[in-house]
Amino acid sequence: KQNKYKWNLDFDDHNLYYLLFQLQVLERITDTTVATELEVLIGLSSQICHVVPEDFARELEHYQIKERFVKKLVEALNANVKPTAHCPRIRRVIVEQVIYMMENNCSYANCFNECQMMEALTVVEETPSKVEKYRLFMGDAGLMEYSMPLSNLVARAKEELMHHVT
């Protein structure tokens, strides 16, 4: 079967395309400084990590970007101490990413520990924001709350980190 680009797409080509896409997402996360773009990319990355954790881990290790990626997560948490309605989910998607990574590969805990993730999580815990309660907005007004508060996710991430650090 051929597509409009005259490529034969079989299972191997699909996997290659998927892996290149995943690598592109990870690279963009480590390079971007725009909070709204980072929020979307980390949200996508966390879902990739949750759905296909082995592929996610392999890409981080194979392209040697694990430490850069983890540092970017910590930097982004530290840079977004006060989320706004313009970028309300950034801390939530980062915390979800951290949880998924440690659930699927406990060796990430040491890297998170070296990059001061626990301290960044503590800041999130100590600086709750009203906008982070909502998953849907109309303008600046929150319409639909998350079923799990961010504080619960942070507690879970801290527990995972404490449990797995060697």
ZAMIPA-305373 format. One record per residue: y, x negated, z negated of N, C-alpha, C, O in turn; residue in one letter. Coordinates in steps of 0.001 Angstrom, whole numbers, plus 524288, in hexadecimal, padded with zeros to 5 digits. Each point is the difference from the previous one (the first is absolute). Layout:
% ZAMIPA-305373
YXZYXZYXZYXZa...
This chain:
% ZAMIPA-305373
7FB5F7FCAD80000804A18035380000804D27FC8A80000800667FC6F7FCCCk803428048C806BB804A97FCC28005D804C6803107FE378006C804BA800CBq8032D7F8617FCC1804E7802767FE83804287FEAF804047FECF7FD76803E8n805F88042A7FB45804207FF21803D8801427FA3F800D18028E7FEA2803D6k7FBB47FDF27F89F800EE7FA68800907FB787FD39802AE7FFFD7FB3680069y7FC33807C0801667FB7A7FDD9802C77FC947FC927FC807FD8D7FC4E801DDk80249804E67F9277FC987FD247FC6D7FB17803327FF2180033804CC7FFC1w7FB7B7F8987FFCB7FB39802A57FE6B7FFD57FFE97FA167FFAC7FBDB7FD96n8008D808BA800237FFF28004F7FA517FA87801537FE267FE1880456800D3l7FF737F7FB7FCBB7FB10801267FD76800CB7FF077FA2D8045D7FEE57FE4Ed7F78A801807FEB0800777FF877FA55802757FAD97FE5A803447FFE97FC79f7FB397FBD2806038021F7FAE87FE96805D57FFA780117802EB7FDD67FCDAd7FED08044480792805927FFF98013C80307803487FC13804537FE977FE70d7F967805C47FFFE802878035B7FC26800A17FD1C7FAD880426800377FD94h7F7C67FD18800BE800537FCFC7FB288041E7FBBF80063802F47FF1E7FC4Fn7FD3F7FE4180820803DE7FBE3800C68057D802447FFBD8036F7FDCE7FD73l7FD62806908052A80518802947FFE180172801727FA68804627FF067FE48y7F7F48034B7FEE5800F18018E7FA97801677FB4C7FC9A803B2800437FCEFy7F96A7FB7A80394801097FB5A7FCDA805497FD9E80150802C47FE2F7FC83l7FEA9801CD80871805297FE07801838044F8036E7FDC6804047FE087FE3Bl7FB2A8071C801D9803C58039D7FDBD8009C7FF017FA278045C7FFC87FDFCf7F7457FF9E7FF568000C7FF0C7FA64802DA7FAEB7FECB8032F7FFD17FC66q7FBB97FC1F80686802A57FB047FF2E805DB80092800EB803257FDBF7FD24l7FE4F8053C806CF80584800DC8011E802AE802AE7FB668045C7FE8E7FE94q7F921805437FF1F8022F802B87FB77800BB7FC2C7FB86804297FFE37FD96v7F7E27FCFD80144800587FC3E7FBB3804477FBF9800F9802ED7FEAB7FC6Cl7FD777FF6680857804147FC32801558056D802697FF78803917FD837FDF4e7FD1280750803E28051F802927FFA680193800CC7FA548049B7FF8A7FEB0r7F7AA801A47FDF480139800B37FA77802307FAF97FDC0803D9800197FD1Ei7F9BC7FB838042D801C67FB0A7FDC2805387FE4380245802B67FCD37FD9Dt7FEC080532806F6804D07FE4680293804AB803A17FF53804737FE378005Fd7FAB3806CA7FEA88045F803B37FFF4803147FFD17FAE57FDE77FEC07FBDBt807198028680490803588005C7FB648025F805747FF80802EB801057FC51t7FBE48027080747802198054E7FFFE7FC78803747FCA37FB69800BB8013Av806C2801617FA8A7FCE1802E47FC2C7FD36804B6802587FB6F800EA7FECEa80736802148047E7FD7A804A7802337FB737FE878038A7FBFB802A380004t804A27F932802F47FBBD7FE29803567FB877FDEC7FCA57FB6D800ED80127e805EB7FC4D7FAC27FC0F7FDDA7FC747FCE6804617FD6C7FB3E7FF997FF6Bl8076F804947FF0A7FD65804797FD977FBDA80244803A87FBA0801167FE54e805B87FF9F806917FC5980232803D57FB7E7FC3B801047FB788019980015v805C27F96E800B07FBF47FC21801337FC307FF3F7FB7B7FB487FFA3800DBl806B6800207FA607FC7E7FF5C7FB827FCCA804F27FF307FB6E7FFAE7FE88i806E0804DF802677FCFF804DE7FFBC7FB7E7FFF5803DA7FBA6801917FEB2g805657FCA6806067FBEC7FF89803FE7FBF47FBEE7FE687FB4D800E380079l8068A7FAB97FDAB7FC807FBCE7FE4C7FC76801BF7FB857FB5F7FEB67FFE8s806D1804367FC677FCCA801BB7FB937FBB8803B9801CB7FBB27FFF67FDDDs80577803438060F7FBFE803838020F7FBCD7FCFD802F87FB628014C7FFA5q806327FAB0803487FC307FCA4802A47FC7D7FD717FBEE7FB3C7FFE28009Bi807237FE147FB427FD0E7FD6C7FBCF7FC42803D67FD617FB997FE967FEACc8062180634800977FCCB803F67FD687FB65801B78036D7FBB0800D07FE0Ah8053C7FFBB8070A7FC0880208803917FC3A7FBC6801DC7FB4A800EC80044v806B87FA7A801037FCAE7FBB7801EF8013F7FAF77FCFA802337FC528022Dv7FC60803917F8D0801757FB927FCB07FDE47FABD801DB802947FBFF7FF56p7F8CA803FA802F77FDBF7FB05801C4803457FDA780465801007FB4C8000Be800A7807F3803A18034C7FE258044C8053B7FE097FDF5801F47FBF1801AFd80044806F97FAAF805067FE857FDBF7FFA37FAA47FD6B8033E7FC96800FAf7F8D2802B37FBBD7FF457FB027FD437FF097FB91803D98020E7FBB37FF5Da7FADB8055B804907FED47FBFD803E8804F67FE37802D4800B27FB56800F2r802B48084D80064804E07FE9C802B6803897FCB67FC80802447FC26801C7e7FE36805577F94E803447FCF07FC677FDF37FA727FF6B803057FC417FFFDl7F7E68033E7FF897FD9F7FAD87FF467FFF47FCD48050F801787FB6C80006e7FCDB80700804357FF6D7FD31804F3805347FDC9801EB8003A7FB96801E5h803EA8077A7FD9D8051A7FE38801DF803397FD747FBAF804987FECC800C4y7F901800647FABC802597FD337FB9A80563802247FE8D803C57FD127FF6Bq7FC7F8080F80007804F58026A7FE817FFA5802DE7FAC6803A2802C37FE7Ci7F8057FC957FEC97FF3F802C97FB0F8046B7FEE07FC2A80252803A17FDDDk7FEDA7F76F80142804047FEA47FC298055F801F1801BB802FD802037FCD1e7FE3E7FD668082E80502801E68020B8006A805EA7FF6E80421802147FEAAr7F78F800968025C7FFDA805AC7FF9A800D3801BA7FA5A80320803817FEF5f7FA1A7FA117FD6D8007E8015C7FA74805877FEDD7FE1180245803277FD29v7FFE77F8628045C805617FEB67FE74803D28041780200803AD801767FD43k7FB75800628078280373803F7802437FFB1805137FCE9803FA802977FF39k7F75F7FEDE7FF037FF71804B87FCD0803127FF7B7FAEB802BA803A17FE6Al7FCD37F7DC7FF0B802D37FF117FB16805E37FFFF800FF802F4802797FD1Fv7FEBD7FAC7806EC805957FFD0801538022180574801138044C801537FE4Be7F8BA801CD80480801C08054B8014D80067803697FB208039F803217FF8Ca7F8BA7FC4E7FCD58006E802E87FB0F804DE7FE517FD0C802EE803467FE0Al7FDEC7F7A4801A68048A7FDFA7FD29805268017D8029C803F0800BB7FD56n7FC127FFBA807CA804C980154802DF80137805D57FFDC804588019980150a7F7EC8018B7FD21800B9805B0800047FF7D802477FA8D7FD14803B77FF20n805C87FA057FD407FFD9801D07FA98802278058B7FF9D7FE5C8030A7FCA7v8054C7FE3E806C380260805337FFE57FF5B80299805578037A7FF9E8034Dk7F81A803067FD967FF168029980504803EC8046C800EE8022D802367FC54p7FEA77FEFD808988039B8042B801827FD14804118033E7FB827FF3080181t807168052B7FF8D7FDA880408803507FF457FDFC805917FCE480224802FBa805F67F9C27FE697FF7B7FD9F805347FACF7FD178008C7FDD67FFA680448h800317FE487F7647FB287FCE6800137FD0C800E67FADC7FF367FC567FCFDc7FF298088A802027FDF8801667FAD77FA6E7FE4A7FECB7FE807FFC47FB70p7FE6C7FF098088D7FA6E7FF037FF1D7FE877FA41800007FB617FEB57FFADr808677FDDF800AD7FEA87FA7D800AD7FCCA7FDDE7FB747FC247FD41800D5i8056E804027FA5E7FD0C7FDE07FB8E7FA9D802847FFA57FC357FD5F7FEA4r80366807A38028C7FAF5802B57FFD87FC2E7FD9C803E97FB847FEF17FE9Fr8063080031806407FC5C7FDE8803E37FE607FA6C7FEA77FB9B7FE6780122v807EB7FEA77FC767FE997FAAF7FE5C7FBED800347FBAC7FC207FD288002Di804B88062A7FBFA7FC43800757FBA97FAB6801E68020A7FBF17FE127FE4Bv8040D805A68054B7FB0F801C2802557FD4E7FB8B802DF7FB3E7FF657FFA6e807CE7FD79803347FDCD7FB80802CE7FD677FC3F7FC2A7FBAE7FE1F800F7q806F0800CE7FABB7FDEA7FC757FBFE7FADA802217FDD57FC347FD197FF73v803AF807DF7FF587FB3F802707FDE77FB857FF93803E57FBBA7FE4D7FE9Ai805388033B806437FBDB7FFCE803F87FDFF7FA73800CA7FB4D7FF2480093y808467FD1E7FF727FE557FA92800C97FC6F7FE347FB967FBF27FD9E800FEm80587803807FA237FCD37FE327FB947FAF6803187FF6B7FC0C7FDD87FE4Em80402807228030E7FB30803137FFC97FBEC7FDEE803D17FB51800237FEEAe8067C7FDFA805807FC6F7FE3F804137FEB57FA387FFC67FC1B7FE5280243n807127FE9E7FB117FF067FA667FF9F802D67FDED7FB33804B27FEFC8002En7F879800667FB948026D7FE7D7FB0F802747FA8C80024803007FEA67FC7Fc7FBCB7FE3780777802557FAC78004B805E280035800FD802BF7FC2A7FF13s7FF358084C802CD805A680079800C2802EB7FFD67FAD2804977FE937FFDEy7F8DA802D77FBF0802938002C7FAE8802667FAC27FE91804587FFD27FDF2a7F8EB7FBF380318802247FAD97FEBB804DF7FECF80334803C77FDD37FDF8n7FC2780393806F5804917FF338035E804948035A7FE158046D7FE247FFBEc7FA85806C37FEEC80415803627FDD8802287FDAF7FAF3804B98000F7FF19f7F7CE7FDEB7FDA38019E7FDB77FB0F8038B7FB46800DE804037FF767FD67n7FA847FD208063B803217FB588012B805688016380215803BB7FD107FF3Ce7FCB1807568035B80502801A2802558031D803AB7FC72803D280259801BDc7FA9D7FE2C7F95A802A68033D7FC1280013805D980142803ED802A37FF1Eq7F7C57FF57802EB7FFA1805968011880040803367FAFB80254804357FFF7m7FB507F9E27FBCC8000D802F47FB1A8059B800F27FE2E8014F804467FE3Dm801FD7F7B780234805768008C7FE72802CD803F980379803118032D7FE19e7FBDE7FCA2806F88026B803B6803A17FE35805937FED080321803A580039a7F7E47FD067FE887FDF88052C7FE9E8027A801FE7FAF280110804A97FF76l7FFD87F7CC7FCDD802838017B7FB1580589801FB800FF801B3803C27FD89t8011C7F9C08060D80543801CC801627FFBD8057C8025D8033D803537FEBEv7F8F97FDA3804A47FF578053B802497FEFB803F37FBA480236804457FFF9v7FA7B7FA477FC6B7FE9D803617FB98804CA8014F7FCAA80088804607FE13e802ED7F7CE8014780490800A47FC98804B48026E802C0803E3801397FD74e7FBD67FF7E807A18047880214802ED7FE60804A280365800667FFC3804C9t7FDC5804777F8BD7FE6A8048580324804B880256802D5804697FFC97FE19p7FA92802648065E80422802528032B7FE7E80593801677FB80801168014Ds80843802647FE6E7FEF98057F801367FE2D800B3805A57FC9B8033D8010Ck8059F7F9BE8029E7FE8B800B0805857FA547FE89801077FDB5801D1803D0v800027FAF27F8DE7FA917FE59800D07FC10804467FEB47FB5E7FF7A8012Fe8066E804B47FC6C7FC858045A7FEBD7FEA98033A804CA7FC29802E57FFFDk807017FCA2804257FF8680385804777FD937FD71804C5800FC7FB7380131y7FBD08079D801807FD9B7FE1E804DA802B280240804C97FF2B7FE248045Br80405805CE7FAE2802BA8028180453805A5801037FE6E80118801C97FBABl802777FD0D807EB80592800A27FF018028A8033C804467FE40800108047Af805EE802A07FA058038A80265803C3805577FDBE7FEAC802788018B7FC2Cm7FF457FAC98070D804BC7FD1F7FEB37FEE17FCA27FB417FC607FCD680009g806BD803D97FBE37FF2B7FD117FB277FCFD803217FBE67FEFF7FE087FBBBd7FF91806CB805837FD5E803607FC357FA147FF97800887FDD5800A68043Ea7FF947FE417F7537FA4F7FFCA7FFEE7FDB7805768002B801D78037E7FD42g7FA1E7FD48805F97FDB280533800A37FA78800787FDDE7FE978040A7FDCFl7FE457F7E3802D07FA838005F7FE817FE807FB297FCD6800877FB99801DCm7FD9B805427F95B7FE997FBA07FC9C7FA887FDF5801397FC97802E0801CDe802AE7F8107FD2B7FACC7FDA58005F7FC978022F7FBAB801F38014E7FBCDy7F9027FF1A8052B7FC6F801DF7FBF27FF227FBCB7FBDC7FF15801457FB74s801317F9BF8060A7FF5F7FBBF7FC43805347FD217FF60802117FDDA803C5m800098021E7F777804EC7FD3B7FF1A7FF6F7FA1D800F37FBCC7FDC67FF52p8087E7FFCB80242800037FA60800EF7FE717FD0B7FB0E7FD677FBF780053l80424805FB7FB277FEAA7FD557FB197FA127FF907FF517FE177FC157FDF8s7FF05807DF803B47FA447FFC27FFBA7FDD17FBE5803B47FC567FD317FEA9n805F0802788060A7FE497FC01803BB8011C7FA857FDEF7FCC57FC7A80084l807CF802D77FD27801657FAE17FDD07FC387FE907FBA27FE2E7FB8F7FFBFv800A1808227FCD57FC4B7FEF87FBC07FAAF7FE69802337FD767FC777FDF5a800E7806248062C7FAFB7FEB58027C800217FA8F802717FC3D7FD0B7FF84r8080A801A080315800867FAD2802687FFFA7FBBD7FBD37FD7D7FBF4800AAa80549804F17FB13800257FC247FBC47FA9B7FF617FD8A7FE617FBA97FEB7k7FEDF808AD800A57FAB67FFD47FDD67FC5D7FCDD803927FD037FCB67FE29e8034080453806EF7FCD57FD0C803CB801447FA307FFB07FC7D7FCB780004e8087E802127FFB4801AD7FA8D7FFD47FE0A7FD4D7FB0E7FDF07FBAA80042l802B2806E07FB437FE2C7FDAF7FB137FA117FF657FFF07FDF27FC307FDEAm7FF5E80788804597FA4B7FFFD7FFFD7FDBC7FBA7803637FBDB7FDE37FEC6h806D8800C1805837FDC27FC57803C5802237FA747FFD17FDCC7FC888027Fh8066F802867FA9E8022C7FAB07FFD07FC437FC7D7FD067FE2B801567FBC3v800B87FA10806947FC5F7FC5A7FD6C802E07FB7F7FD867FD917FC927FDACt
